[in-house]
Amino acid sequence: MTTNKHQPILPGATIGVFGSGQLGRMMALAARPMGYRIHTYSPDRDSPTGQVADREVVADYENEDALADFVRHVQVVTFEFENVPALVAKVAEAAGVPVRPGATVLHTAQQRAREKQFLASAGLPVAPFALVTTQVELEAALAQVGTPAVLKTAAFGYDGKGQVRIDEASQAGDAWATLGGQPAVLEAFISFQHELSVVAARGLDDSFAHYGALENIHRNHILDLTIAPARIPGPVAAQAVELARAVLEKMDVVGVLCVEFFWAGDGRLLINELAPRPHNSGHLTIEAALTSQFEQQVRAICGLPLGSTTLVRPAAMANLLGDLWRNGEPDWAAAYATPGVKLHLYGKQSARIGRKMGHLTAIAPNVEDAIANVLAARRALQRDSALSDVTSTGQSTSGGRSTKNE
């Protein structure tokens, strides 16, 4: 079915989602009350999105016949993760189905080297970096970028995977071997005060909406806690929002995109990476904002006016990883006993260490109470006292961990 590029896609239509994880699940849960149907496509059966979708298609992303059949039944296509082949967008576009955000956005953001080159060429602030394809190039790049530095695979790195720190040039050979000798990006190691993100949206009419600067704390390279609003000076938050606006405009994004930042120890605000979709750090908007990031994604890709992003109250979100299941099923009732806390589980079939299984969000009169309540609720879930909370602000140094493909 061919859809006019600027014609709104109204309730009653079907949204096609490539990918079937928790992001698609929460978008489907937001789209249903708005009157939309959701079809999801991925190689996984009984997936988090599939459990709540109107239709779950289980097929390989390279299956052109299955892709063509899928797009025939939807009026717009979006993605809940980046790393799907370009063929997906090509098939949808050939059928006249809008792809939002577009194939160019997907192509740029799914590969770190292309992403860094785009940001640098657009004049946006990033840490010093160099592209490397051989060990000899790595050695030259270390002389250029300096040490300490972090070597990251150009593709398919996420949650700290596919990267290694290099403290001196003599470690180049070992680092190159650790990543399997594949194309990579060498980045300067950044000492930061805070890790921040801005989740924002851009509409078909070029309208822009954002949720302000969010403060992120990581544990073992995985997002552990998000705080809204971020505990940073107002001018820094405003600068982060304007940089996010520039990213969305320069990439011609239609939809939600998250820009992740380092607020460096020397005061610089540096873009770490992009996620062209709803983001883990934006989950708290379900309870804390008038329009959640998932409803905003539906509004944007369907050509509707963007919704208000006003924060109703301060909030904090804590991820629930598979580690919580180490000693059996978590104590769900105990978490529900904490005032102002909401529980979200993703319907994943099995828990494993480091796997994102759900999250808790607390809203409160102030940020400090929200943090205390969400951490208290997560502690109440735990049957193993060894699983401690992270409550610091992450003021140590970091080498630019990655959260792609969450």
N, C-alpha and C positions, 0 to 999 in steps of 0.2 A: 504493500500500500504506500503510495507516494504522499508525503506530507509537505505542504508549503512551508518553506524555511521560517517564515515569520508568523505563521498562523498558530495561535495557542492550541495546545493539545489538551482538550478539556476532560473533566471527570467522565468516566465510562470507557476511556481509552486504556490500552494495555502498554505498560512499560516493560521493556526487555532488559534484563540485568545479566551481564556476563560476569561470572564469579558467583559463588554461593556461600560465602562466609557470613560472619556476624554483621558486617556493614550492610550487606544486602538484606539481611534479616530485619535489621532495625529500619532500613528504608522502606521495606515492604510493610512493616507495622505502622509506619507513618503514612504511607500511600493509601492503605485500605480505607481509613476514615475519610480521606479526601475524595473517595469515589473511584480510585484507579485499581486496575488489576495488575498483577505482577507475574511475569514469566521469568524464570531463571535458567541459565545455561552453564553447565560446568561438567567436568568428568566425574563428579562426586554424587552419590545417591544418598537420599535422606539427609541432606545437608542443612546447615542452619537456615539458609534462605529457603531451600526447598520445603522445609517443614511448614512454612507460613505462606508460601507462594500459591498462586492459582494453578500454576503449571511448572513442573520441574523437568527440564530436558537434561538427560545424562548422555553426554557425547564429548568426543575429543575436540579441542579448539581448532584442530586442523581438518576436521571433517566438513568439507565445503557443502556437501548436500544437506547435512544436518543444520549447518549455519543458515543456509538459504531458507530451509523450512521454518526455522525459528523466527527469522526476521519477517517472514510473511505474516506472522500472527501478532506483531507488535507495531506500535505507532512511533516509538522513540527508543533508542538504545543508549544505555549507559554502562559504566563499569564499576565494580566494587573493589577491584584491585587492578594494578597496572600491568602486570606481566601476562598479558594475553597477546597472541600473535597479531600482527598487522592485518592478517587475512580477515579477522573478525570485523574490523571497521570497513575493510574493502567490500566485503559481501553486503553489509548493511547499506553502505552508500550506493552500491550498484542497484539495490532494490528501491532506492529513493527514501530510505528510512533515516531520519536525522540521527547522527551520532554525537552525543554531548556528554562530556567535553569531546572535542573532535580528535581525529586520528593523529594530527600533528602534536597536540598536547600529550596524548598517550605516548607517542613515539619518543618525545623529548624526555618525559619524566620517568620512563621505565628503564632508562639506562643512565648511569651516573655520569659517564663521560659526556654524553650529549647534554645532560642537564647542566653540568658545570660550565660547559662551553656556551650554552645559551645565556646563563646568568651573567657570565663575564662579558660576553659580547653586548649584552643589554645594558652594561654599565652598573649592574647591581652588585652589592658588596658580598664577596665570598672570601674564604680563607685562601691564601696562596696555594696553588695546586699545579700539577703537571700530569699529562697523560703518558702512560708507559705501556709498551707492548713487549719489551724484552728486558732482561736483567741489565744489559748495558745501558738502556734508556733509564732504568730505575736508578742506576748509579749516578748518571748525569743529572737526573731530577733531584736526587738528594743534595747534590752540590748546589743546585738552584734554589730549592725550597728550604733546605736546612733540616736539622734534627733538633728535637724529636719531631717525628712525622708519623702519619698513619697511611698505610697502603691498603686500598679498598678495591675489591673486584669492581669492574665497570658495570657488571650486570648481576642481578639476582642476589644482592646482599641485603639482609634485613635483620633487625633485632641483634645487631652486633656480629652477625655471621659474615664471613667473607672479608675480614679485615684483620690487619696485624700492625702493631705499633713497632716503629723502628727508632731506637734511641741513639744509634751511631751508624755511620756509613758502612762499617764492616759487617753489619747484619743484613745487608741487601740481599745476598745470595740465599740466606735462610728464609727471609721474608718472601722472596719471589717463589721459592719452592713450596712454602706453606700455602700459597694461593694457587698452586698448580700451574704457574707460568702463564696465566691467562691475562688478557688486557685489563689494566687497572688504572686507578687514579691515586696519585700520591698527594696527600693534603698536609699542610702544616698542622701541628698539634696545637690546639687552642686552649688556653687557660681562660675559663669563663666564670662569670658571677652567677648567671642563671641560664637555663635552657628555656626558650619560649616558643610558642606557636601562635599563629593567627589563622583561624579558620574563617574563610570568607567565601562569598558567592558573587557571581556576576550573571546578570540576566541577558536575555536576547536583546533587550533594549539598552544594553551597556550599563544598566543600574548596578550598584555595588552595595553589598551589605557585609558586616563583619561582627564578630563576637568579642572584639577587643583582644588584648594580649593575654594569653593563658600561660601560666607558669607550670613547667613540667619537671618532675624529678624521676630519674631512672635508677633502676637496680639491675645489675648484670646486663646492661645495655638494653633493657626492656622498660618501657614506660611503666612506672609504678604509681605515680600520683600526679594528678592535674589539679590546679588551683585557679579559680576564677573569682575576682580579677587577679592578675599577677601582682605580686608584691614588689613592684618596681616603680621608679619615678614616672610621672605622667608623660614627660617629653619622650622617654624611651618607648613607652607603650604607643604613643602617637606615631613615632617614627616607624615602629614595626608595622602598624596598620597601613601607613603610606607605602612602605616597601611591598607589602602584600598586594595592595591595589595596583602597583606598577607591574607586578608579576602577572596578575590576572589580565590586565589590559594588554601587556606586550605579548602574551601567549594567546590572546583572544579566547579566553576560557568562557564557556557557558556551563555553569554548574558550580559545585563546591570544590574548593581547593584549599589545602593547608600548606602554609609556609612555615617551616621550622627554622629557628634562629639560635645562635649563640650570642648572648650579651657578654662580650669578652671582658677580661679583667681590666683592659686599658680603655674601656668605655665604648668600643666599636660594637655595632650590631651587624652580625654576619649571617647570611642565609646559609643554612646547613643543607637542607634538601626540600623537595616539593612532593606533595601527595595529591594528585588530581582527583579527589574523591572526598567523602566524609572521612574523618580521622579519629583515631583513638582519643586524642586529647579533647575532641569536641563532644564526646558522649554525654558529658554533664549538661549539655544544652537541652537534653530531653526534659529534665526537670527544672533547670535553672533559667531558661530563656523562653520568651513568648513564642518563638518559632525555633524548633530544634534544627540541628544541621541536616537531619534526614528529611524533614518536611521542606527545608530550604532547597535541598537537592531536587526534590520532586517539582517544586515551584519553578526552579531555574530551568531544568531540562524540558519542562512542558510549556515554557514561555509565559508563565503566570507572573504577576507582580511578586517581588521578593517580600518576605515577611519581616516583621519587626524582630530585631535581635536583642532587644532590651533584656538585660539580666533581671530576673524577678528578685533573686536574693544571691548573696555570695554562695559559692559551692566548691566542693572538692570531690574528685572521682578517684577511686582506687581500683586498680586492676585485680582480678582474681585469676591466678595462674593454676596450672595443674598441680603445682606443689601442694596446694591445699588438700588434695585427695590422698596424700602420702599415707595417712593413717586411717583411711576410710572416708565416707561421705561427710562433708563439712556440716556443721550444726546450723542449718538454715534458720531455724526458729530463733536462735540467739541473735542473729544479725537483724532480724525483723524487730527485735525488742529495742533497738537504738532509735530514738526519736529523729525524725527528719531524714531517714536513710531509705533509699530504694535499691532493690536488688534486681539485676538483669543477668540472666543466664542465657547462653548462646545455643544450647541444644546440641553441643558436640558429643560425638558418640563415645569418646574415650579421653581420659585426662592423662597428660604426661608433663614432666617437668618443663616449665617455661612456656607451655601452651596457654594462650588466652582463652579462658573458659567463661568469663563473665566479668561484670564490674559492679561496684557499689557507688552510689552518688549520695552525698549528704548536702542538704541546703540548710543554711542557718543565718542568724542575724549578722554574723561577721565571718571573715575567712578563718580565723583561728578556731572558732567553734566548729565550723564545717570540717576542717582538717581533723580535729580531735574526734568528732563523731564518726567520720568515715573510717578512721584507723581503729577506733574502738569496736566498730561493727565487724571489721575484718578480723581483728584479734578474737572476737567472740566465735567466729567460724572455725578457728584453728583448733585442731586436736593435738597439735605438736607445738610446744612452747618455743622450739628452736626456730620457728618461722617468724622472724622479727620484722618489725615495721621499719620503713625508712622515713625519717621525719626531718632530715637535714634539707637545706636548700640547694644542695649540689654545688657548693662553692669550690670544690676541688677541680683539678684539671681534667679535661676530656679530649679524646681524639676524634670527636665527630661520629658518634655511633649512628647507626642507621635504623630506621623503622619502616622501611619499605616492605610492602606485602603483608602488612599485619593482618 
